[in-house]
Amino acid sequence: TGDRPTGRLHLGHFVGSLRRRVELQNSGEFDEIFIMIADAQALTDNADNPEKVRQNIIEVALDYLSVGLDPAKSTLFIQSQVAELCELAFYYMNLVTVQRLQRNPTVKAEIALRGFAEGAAEGDTTQRQGIPVGFFTYPISQASDITAFRATTVPVGEDQEPMIEQTREIVHKFNAVYGETLVEPDMMLSDCPRLMGLDGNAKMGKSLGNAIYLSDPAEEVRKKVMSAVTDASRIKKDDPGHPDICVVSKYHKVFNAGEYENICESCKKGAIGCVACKKALAASLNDLLEPFREKRAYYEAHRDEVRDIILTGSEKANKIGNETVKEVKEAMHIYIGD
Ligand code: SF4
């Protein structure tokens, strides 16, 4: 599992995946955990801005370390430093049809989201004229990222289910044609809710300007929470409110679960004002984020250590990727030998 380094990670990432990864890491249930900073994948739709991707590798690593991913228990590595992943993808490409990729719902949705299908929009300086091949084939690249490490389990959100399905198909096909070689992964579906944006948008996103970042200072968090969308029908603080349509109440449910029922009841009765309600939420969020900020401050001051962690992880990933490529080539009979 992993993240594309296109920006700092936010609370949506924490709720949707990071929190779970730390739990899995500390559960002792798995012998090995690999977490990838997917810079090569980020380039599939940022080819004209490699510097953004490069800069964010370290930002994502800082976020990982600050939330408690521990390099002694989880291997943190950079995708582009493991060349074997490209090699595997190259072989897997022969096992997938263009039509199958076109049917992949995640690919369809991502293409629509980025406006690739329509070609270059007016004023678009990226000279985008359609779907980059690298982007179109990224489910195959993901199959390499998973199978290279003989992953048995991949934690995913619901929207990524079709990607794992595609990996499983590639594994089936490979093993059927070349003999039992690759490990078929199971998916571990996240039961974490998707966190909506502060503006009421269904998704919290880097590009939507509606996110609270894990690295935001306390004052910034307070300011952002105070700007969150609430029940617009409440004019005076004792007007009865509708917490079911309020973003703040949804955040209370996730980050202040013990108080959630009380807050909803008080809101409905007009016994709590929105300012007080938001202040309580900001306090809960800052309680959660403070230990992350402390860890981050340490690693910010020791960037060489962060660099060493991800390079050491990449070396290890490289070694394992190499072994898998060897097995794959042997299975395919594409080696020079006796
Ligand atoms: Fe939302 Fe809280 Fe205001 Fe109710 S009191 S509308 S839950 S911010």
Residues whose N, C-alpha, C, O or C-beta is under 5 A from the ligand:
A	BS01	SF4	T230 D231 G241 P243 C246 V248 S249 C267 I272 G273 C274 C277
